[in-house]
Amino acid sequence: MTNPTAEAARAAFSTGATALDTEFRRGLGLYDSTMVVVGSMIGSGIFIVSADMSRTLGSPGWLLAAWALTGLLTVVGALSYGELAAMMPRAGGQYVYLREAFSPLWGFLYGWTLLLVIQTGTIAAVAVGFARYFGVLVPWIAEDRYLVSPIHFSTGYALSLSTTQLVGIALIALLTWTNTRGLEWGRIIQNIFTTAKTGAVIGLILAGVVLGWNSGAVAGNFGDLWTPRGNVDIVPGLTAATSFGLFVALCVSQTGSLFSADAWNNITFTAGEVKEPHRNIPLSLALGTCTVIGLYLLANIAYLVTLPFDQVQHAPSDRVATATLDAVFPGLGATLMAVGIMISTFGCNNGLILAGARASYAMARDGLFFRAAGRLNDAKVPGWGLALEGLWAAFLVLPRTYDPATRTYGNLYSNLLDYVISAALIFYVLTIAGLFRLRRTQPDAERPYRALGYPAVPALYIVGASTILLVLFVYRTATTWPGLVIVLLGVPVYFLWRPK
């Protein structure tokens, strides 16, 4: 597994972290880079997670406040990352920042978690999400229509291949193949589908605000913003109706909203292919995150002016966007939303697939991943890295979780993503802490862009995200500690794999 020349390669790569990559073709301008940010962020979460958040928080006002908090953290994080991206415009992005600020071990642990679960698990989830909504249009595509019936290999786990899973795998294969053809293919697909899905979100907002305006819902939701509705118990003995319970509910609800607004850092992975990266990466991070957060807030307002709050809380299958369109276009909402989400998830997966392979490329160049992933193909993209990423993401589509009590199947990647959302937040906090460390250890390094409001604004992110993490570890133990275990499993792997 080791590369005899990897130590020299890693040293050269590390000492040149502030230089530009020369092996890639720089084909991403400012608009293209912004489309990578926007396209990677907007998947299917904004159309679903507000239902669960509204049940946790209990009121329209605190639902909007939770999204505003997500927006603040996301934009502050992106503005802070801008300094690191302009300082080290190399393929691999966050992996490089952690390696340079702390040590190769910390870079590897991030890359390990990214490639094992975060990026590939998200690709699998988004692909199956695409297939599920495709099934609204094509009934043959269904989760209980099996080509290979579930094969149980333990009490709670099985392998299967349904038509939904098949379509999800086919989507991963298609987008992996197109991205191996060169950056231009990935760029064109990203721009077309991100522009289309941004238009779809704007259409949803306009449909709700202009055509779906419900005077009763507006009076009920905005006339009484803060009174809790329904059961707002977080854990036994703690309810969002109390001040401390509300604080915990705000933190816990961030699991859904932060995940929906995640992946904005993907543009940093592709820094080696961005034109004028010192300027365009920080700008694209700012423009992309502000655009998406603005759309997310407006989408939630559209839900609240169209639907009474109890219908937001209890939308069928949590599909609150579908319920909104059904209220505006009775009988057509499910179809319209299915088309919109298919466009959204297609573009989202293209951005995730394109960017993730660049992180494995950087790891391979350091001798910390398969050597083939560190080579570019004739199209000047990491073809083997794309293939390995696609194969693992496709595999994650196949395992199923099984509940013997209800005889129902879930998806293993869903559990894994629940586990690592807190771990991903840990790496965000560490990376912004790295900004402070690099200011101290490399004070004379060229910084074409300096983090807005340093040190107060980056510190605000660290404090806010750390507080959310602490609450999650205390009140959502079952879904946070396993994520930390996944990260720590990377420690022995690092010492086995690192160049000797």
RAGI-V851324 format. One record per helix or strand. SS is the DSSP state (hx for helix, st for strand). FROM is the first residue (numbers start at 1). TO is the last residue. If there is no record, write none. Layout:
BEGIN
SS/FROM/TO, SS/FROM/TO
END
This chain:
BEGIN
hx/6/15, st/28/28, hx/30/41, hx/45/47, hx/49/57, hx/60/87, hx/94/101, hx/104/137, st/146/154, st/157/162, hx/163/180, hx/183/211, hx/215/222, st/233/235, st/238/239, hx/243/260, hx/266/269, hx/271/273, st/274/274, hx/277/306, hx/309/313, hx/316/318, hx/320/328, hx/333/365, hx/371/374, hx/383/398, st/399/403, st/408/411, hx/412/441, hx/456/475, hx/477/497
END
